[in-house]
Amino acid sequence: MSSNAENRRRAVQAARGEVPFDLLLTDAHIVDMATGEIRDADVGIVGDMIASVHPRGSRDDALEHHSLPGVFLSPGLMDTHVHLESSHLPPERYAEIVLAQGTTAVFWDPHELANVLGVAGVRYAVEASRHLPLQVMVAAPSSVPSTPGLEMSGADFAGAEMETMLGWPEVRGVAEVMDMHGVLHGSCRMQEIVQAGLNSGKLIEGHARGLSGADLQAYLAAGVTSDHELTSADDALEKLRAGLTLEIRGSHPYLLPDIVKALQTLPHLSSQITVCTDDVPPDMLLEKGGIIALLNLLIEHGLSATDALRFATLNAAIRLQRNDLGLIAAGRRADLVVFDSLDKLEARAVYVAGKQIARDGKLLAPIAAADGVTPPRDTLRLAPLSAEDFALRIGDIDHGVARLRHIRGARFTQWGEVDVEIRDGQVQIPAGFSLIWVKHRHGRHDAKPQIALLEGWGELRGAIATSYSHDSHNLVVLGRNADDMALAANQLIASGGGMALAQNQQILAHVAMPIAGMLSDQPAAELAAAFRKLRDLSAEVADWEPPYRVFKAIEGTCLACNAGPHLTDLGLTDGTTRQIVDPVISSQHTTQQ
């Protein structure tokens, strides 16, 4: 984390003028995150650290000199909560993209990998990112699975697993505590997990979606210190007043205008306001950006550029307990971003550890994969499926009627009830409905596929399948036609995972993700193009209705930790009561006509 003793000794000497700097950056406007000022100063660098920030033109002794007239120099940007897996890129490819955009440090919660591979998945995250110029701080996933008893992923984490991971130096804290119910009701597992974090002295990230009043206070009392699950401006203010560090995220942009307005009503902007991306798909990461895109949105909505940048630099460094980052100041790591303008942020140049690594949005040299690290493959432990596997049946009824509970809505789900006809042993899908289907893919149990009726997604014209499904990452298929659903599912089984669209017994689009069923081997540009094509063609299968019924909702539709009904590999679940619910309210045999 810090420079070695010899390098620091040279920096002291260079600051006093006794030896030259290794690199001198001159003629730029410094964005001072401590004072909010834009001021003229030059920056002297020795090795990987800033040795001096001094009056413009007062020094010219350096082995290398970069003149940066008219530009703005900022500390490197930091992402306080991200799942790299949502980019579907391995760490080195992800790093190449975000480094060129000015993000030089991230706090990675690899709980997607952990839900498939257990502790080995976190070990892969650590080893695959250790060599990167991107500063990768890893969090120990607490949500494996996110809702024990309602779903089964590839592993189960409790206190022992947390203690193991928190003992690794690269692991900086406990990842988002999603089992809010377990925390509030004192489950032994969650007490062990949170206590392991408290004992380690490291960070404990929150997931306080929907918590308010006494429950929010109780959640903080348990030891949680941050939240990115903001649902409104009022929610953000309540959580900030309660003492949580806010991680304003870019994956829910429709909330940003109101959050900015609310923050501007405060007497001052707290150091406990940071920014994060959470989840960014590959095409959006390349085309729009990660943290840089979020900062530009905040600026568009009226936040000053200096405040937005402070959220992503000094505030983030304070949150992540990295006193070597976040400021352009002597003794800090020389991770810097050059901007031509503060009206719209675009990284003209990026310096990491005192070396220029990017220019005009492009990395100067590619990043190699870590030596000796083998990406995990072959994680879809499923045999090929047939159309019969996608039939919704009610016991042994061949012909009859039934009243069924079903899922209503795309993001904020509710319970619904509907009367259905059963013909030749199969439920006839009512008009306006589709099916959601989930099958355990980790080889830990052989339960039959789970199927439920889905209202509020319209009548899907084909099928959408994914092995990337928060947070247990079982195989999920949405559709109405059993043949198309089987075709899309088998495409993923054959490719080791990913996402696929099928219609009229043809594959419309397919993105293979053979690494843990969630990461791709393709070059970033090719993956982004394929993912964009799949997203665009998904409109042939589904009628999207933003902001909730959107393509992204496919990946989160089985999140059993959220309130309301959700389908998992164990059945139809109620996230509010934490129960598995029988979908059949009543049923009756009838005589075939």
N, C-alpha and C positions, 0 to 999 in steps of 0.2 A: 504493500500500500504506500509506503514512503520510500524516498530515495535512499540509497545506501550512504554510509557515513562519509566515504570519500567524495561522493558527488555533492553532498551537502556542504562539506568543507570547502570545496571549490566554489559553490554558490555563494557562500559567505565572502570568500575572497573577491569574487567577481562583483558582488554588490558594493564592495568597498573600493573597487577600481584597481585592485592589486593584480588581477589576471583578467583577460578578456572573456566576454561571454562566448558561448558556443554559437548562439543565434541571437540576433537583435532585430526586433520588430519595431519599425518606426512609422511615424506620420499617421497613425490611426486614431480614431476616437474611441476611447475606452468606455464601455458600458459598465459603470461601477455599481455592482449589485448591493454593496453595503450602504451607499448613500442615495442611489437612484440618479446620480449625476451622469451626464455624458461629458467626458473631459479628455483633454489632449494629454497623452503620455506615451512613452516608449516602454517596451517590455524586453528585458534581458533574460535569456534562458540559458541554463547550464544543465546538460544532460536532459533528464525528464522533468525538471522543475523550473518554475519561475524564480529567478534570483533577485530581480529588481524591477520595480515599476517606478520610473523616474521622469523628471521633466523632459518634454520633447526637445530633442537636439542636444541634450547634455552629455551624451555618450556616443562614441562611434567605434569603440574598440570591441570587435567581435570577429570570430572566425567566419561567420556567415551573416549577411545582412539582407532582410526583406523589407523594402519600403512599401507601405500600404496606405497611400494617400487617399483621404476622403472616405475611407470605409469605417465600419464599426466593429470593434473587437469585443467578443463576448466569451465568457467561460463556455466550455462544452455543455451541451444540453443533456439532461438526465431524465430517464423514464422511471418513475417510482413504483410501477406495477405493470408487468407485461407477461403474457404467455407467448413466448416465441413460437410455440407450436401453431398458433393461429395464422402465422405467415406461411405455414406448411413448408418452411425452408430449414435445412440444418443450420446450426449456429453460425458457421463461417459465411454462408451465403446471406443470412440475415444481417450479420455485422457489416458486410460490404455495402449493403443498401443504406442502413441507418447512419453509419459513420459518414458517408458522403453527404448526408442531409444535416450533419452537425450534432447528432446524438452520440455522445462518447461514453456514456455509462447507463446501465440498465439494472433494475432489480427484477430478476426472472423467477417467477413461480412456475416450475415445471410440473404442475400437478396433472397436466394432461398425460405426459410421459409416465408419471408415477402411477396413475390409475391403470395404465396398461402393464407396466413393467415392475412396479414396486420400487424398492430402494435402488435397484439397478438402474431404473430410469433416471433417478436423480443423480446417480453416479455418472451416467452417460452425459447428463447436462453439464456437470462440473468438468469432466475430462474433455469434452468436446469444445468447451469455451475457455478453458484455462489459458490457452496460448494466444487468444485474440487481442488485437489492439483495442477493441471495445472492452471497457471495464464491465465485466459481468459479475454481479453479485447474485447469488442463488438463494432462494428461500426454500425452507423445508416444508413440503406440502402437508397441510393438516387435513385435507379433504379427500382422503383416499379410503373409502368412497366419501362423497360429500354428504350422503344421507344413509348411514348404516341401517340395515334392516329393510330399507325400501328399494335398494339396488345392490348389485354386486359388480364390482370392477375387477381388475386383475390382481388386486392386493388389498390388504387391510393395514392401516397405520394406527398405532396407538403410542403410548409413552415411550416404549423401548425403541421403536423406529425413529421417533423424534429425537431422542437423546443421541442416537447414533449419528444422524445427519447434522444435528446442531454442533456436534463435536468436530466437524470438518471446517477448516478455516475459511473456505470459500462460501460456506452457508452463513448468511448474515441475519437470519431470523426465521420466524414461523410464518408461513404463507397464509393467505386469507382464510380466516376461520369461518367457514361456510355453515357449519352445523350450529347455527344460532340457537336452535331448539335445545341441542345438547348442552350448550354453554348455560343457557338460562335455567334449564331444569336439572343441572348438576350431574350429567352423565359421567360415569367413571372415566370413560375414554377421553372425553373432552377435558376433564379436569387434569388428566395425565398429560395431554398434549400441551395445554396452556401452561401448566406448571413447569414442564420441560423448557418452554420458552422463557419463562420468568427466571428459572434457575440459571439459564445460559447467559442472561443479561443482554440478549439480543432482541431484535424487533419482534413485535407480534402484530401482523396485519389483520385487518378486519374485513368482514363482508356483512354489513349491517343493513341489508336491504329491508326496507319497511319498518325498521325498528324506530320507536319513538317513546317519549315519556319514560315510565319506569323501566321498561324493557331495555331502552337505550342506555339508561344509567347503569343498569345491572350488567350489560354487556361490557361497558367500560370498566366497571368494578372488577370484572373477571380478569382484566389485564390487557384487553385489546386497545390499540392506540391509533388506528387509522381506518379509513373507509373510502372506497371508490364507488360503492353502489348507491350513488345519489339518484333520487327519483324526482326531485323538484328543487326550486330555489329555497323554499321553506325548509325542506329536508336538509339541504346543505347548511343553512344557517343554524338549524337546531344542532346538527352534529358538530359544527365548529364551536358553537357556544358550550357544548357538552365537553369539549376538550379533545376531540378526535382530530388528527391530521387529515385534511381533505386531499384526496387524489382525484382531481377533476379529470375525467377521462374523455378521450376523443371518440370512443365507439358509440356514444349517444349524443350526437351533435345537436339534436333538437332541444336539448335541455340548456345549452350554453347561453343563449341570449338572456334568459331569465336569471341564470346563476350569476352572470356578469352584472346585471342590474342590481341584484341583491347584494353582491359584494361591494358595489360602489356606494351603497347606503351606509356602510360601516365607517366608524371614525378612522380606522387604519386597516391595512391589509396585513393580516397575521403572517408570521413566518410559518404557520402551520397550514399553509395552502400550497399544494404541489400539483403536478400534472402527471398523467399516465396515459398510455394507449390501451392497456388491457388486451384487446384483441384487434388485430388489423390483418385482413386477408392480403395475399401477395400482390394482386393487381392494384389495390388501393395503396399499399405500402410503396410500390414503385411509382405510381402515377401521381398520388397526392402527398404521400409522406406519412411519417409516424408522428412524433412529437412536434416536428416543425409545422405540420398541417394543423394540429390542434392549436398551437400558439397563434398561427395566422387567423384562425377562426375567432379566438379570443380577442385579438386586435380588431378584427372586422366588427365585432359586437361591442366595441367601445372601450376595451381595456387598454391601458397604455402599454407600449411595447416593453418599457423597462419593467413594469410590473409582471407582464406575462413572462418575460425572460427570467425574472427573479424566481417565479414559481418553479421554473425548470432548471435552475442553477443553485443559487445559494439556499433557497428553501429546501430543495431536494437533497442537497448535501447535508443540511442539518437533520432532515428526517432520516436519511440513510447512515447517519453517524460517520460521514466521510469528511473529516476536517482537512483533507488534502485536496478537496474538489470544491467547485462552486463559486470561486472568486478569482479575479485576476489580481493576485497578490503574491508577494514574495513568500516562498515556502510551500506554495500550492503546486500541484501537478500541472504541467503546461499542456492542458487540454483546452483548445481554443477554437472559436468559430469566427470567421470573417463574414460580415454582412455588408452588402452595398447600401442597403436602406433598412430603416426600421419600420417603414410603412407596410412592406411585405417582406417577410424574412425568407431569404434564399441563401444557402451557404455557398459563398464564393470560394472559400478555402477552409480547410479543417486541419488543425494541428493536434496530434496525439503524442503525449510524452515528449514534447519538444521537437517533433518531426512533422513536416507537412505530409499528410497522407491522402488528401483529396483536393481537387480543384474543379470548380464549376459543376458540382454535383456528381463527379466521377472519382472513384478511387484511383489513385495513381498506380497501384499494383494489386493484383488479386491476393486473396487470403487463402492459404492452403488449409485443408482439413487437418485436424490434429493427428499426429503420428500415433499409430498403435491403437486408435480408437475405432472399433467396429460398430457401425450403426445397427441398431436392433431391427431385425426383420422377422417375417413369418409369424405375425402375431394374430392373424385371423384364423382361429382354430375351428373352422367350420367346414362341413361337407357341402357340396352343391345342393341347392334348394330346388323345389318344384313349385308349380302354381298352387298345388294342394296345401303347401305350407302357409299360404297367404289367405286361406279361407277363414272367415270368422264363423265359428260354430258355437252353439249353445247346448252343451251337454250332448245327449244322444237324440236330440229332437230332429227328426227328418223334415216334418212339416208342422208349422205352428206359428205362434206369435210370441213376442216377448217385449218387455219394457226394459230398456237398458240405460244405465248411466253412461255418459260420454264426456269428452273434453270439449269445452267451448273456448275459442279464442286462440291467439297465436303467442302472445307474450304473457299477458296477465290472464291466466286461464281461470275458468269457472266451471262448475258442474252443470251438466244439462241432462235431460231425460228425453227419451224418444221411443215410440212404439215401432217395432220392426216386424217384418214378415220373414219367416224361415221357410226356405224352399229347397228340397233335395239336400237337406242338412246344412245349408249355408244361409247366413243372414243376408238378406237383400239390402244393399246399402241405400238408405233413403236419399231422395233428391236433396242436393245441396250439401251432402256429407262426403267425406273421404275416410280412408283408413290410415291409422298409424300402427306400425309393426316394429317390434323390438326383439332381438335375439342376442343372448349372451354370447360373446365371441372370445372369451379369455380361457376357456377350457376348465373353469372351476366348478361348473355344474352343467347338467344336461337338461335343464328345464325346457319345456316346449316354447316356441315363440309366443310372445304376448301380442294381442291385437286389440285395438279399441277404435270406436267411431270418433271421428274428428269433425267438429262443426266450426265454421268460421274461417276455413281455408278454401272454401268453395269446392267445386267438383274438379279434382285434379285430372288432367287429361294425359295420363301416363303415370310415371313413377319417379320419385327422387330418392336416392339411397346415399347414405353416408356412414362411414366408420369413424368419423370425427364428430362426436356427439357429447357435449359437456354433460357430466364430467366423467362418467364411467366408460364412455367411448365404446359402447356396444353397437352392433349393427342396427341401424334405423332405416326404415323405408316408409315413405308416404306415397299414397296413391289410391286408385279405385279399381284398377284392372290387375288381377292376380298375375297374369302372364307378364305384363310389363314390370310388376314389382319383383317377380322372380328373376327376370332378365337383368335388371339393375343390380340386385343383390349379388347374383352370381358373377357379374362383371367385377365387383369389388373383391369377392372371395378369390377370384382368379388373379387379380393384380396385387393382392396383399393389402388392400384397403384404398381409401380415397373417397371420391364422390362420383356419382353417375346419374344420368338422366335417361329414361327410356320412354318411348312412345310408339304405339303401333308395332310392337315387337321389334323395334330397332333401338340401338343406343344412339341417342342424340349427342351426348357429350360425356366424356369420362376424363377425370384427372386421377392418375395413379399416385398413391402415397404409400409406398411399400415399407418405409421406415416407421415402425410402430403403428402402422395404419393411419399415420397423420402427417408424415413428412415426405417430401418428394426428392428424387434424384435429379430432376430436370434443372438446367440453368434457370436463374431467377426470371429472366425475361420470357423464356419459353413457358415456365410455370404460370407466370402472371397472365400471359396471353391465353393459355388453356383454361385457367380459372375464370377469366373474364368471359370467355366464350360460353363456359358452362353456366355462369351467372346470367348472361344475356338469354341463352336458350331456355333457361328455367321458366321464363315468361311464356314459353309455349306450353308448359305443363301447368303452371299456376298463375292465377291472377293476383298480383301483388298489390297490397294496400298499405303504404307507409303510414305511420312510422313503425307499426308493430308487425304486420303481416308482410315481412320482407324476406329475402333470400337468407339473410343472416340468422333468421329465427329458426331455420332448420337445425342448426347446430346446437341450439339451446332448448329445443322443445321438450327434452326429457329431463330437465333440471328438477329433480325431485325435491331439492332443498328449498325451492321457492313455493310460496303459498299456492293452493289450488291443486287441481288434478294434473297428473303427469303419468305417462306410461314408461315403465322401466322393464328390465329383463325379468323382474319378479312379479310384475302385474300392474294393475291400475292403482296408483298411489294418491294419497291426499297429503300434500305438503304442509297443510295446516294442522291436521290431527296426527300426522306421522303414522298413518295406517295404510295397509293394503286393502283395497275395497273391491268387493264382488260387483262386477258391472251389471249382473243380472238382478233386476228388481223383482220381476215375475216372468213366468214363461208358461206356455200352454201348448200341448199337442193339438193338432187338428187333423182331420181326415183329408187326405189328398183328393182334390176334386178332379 
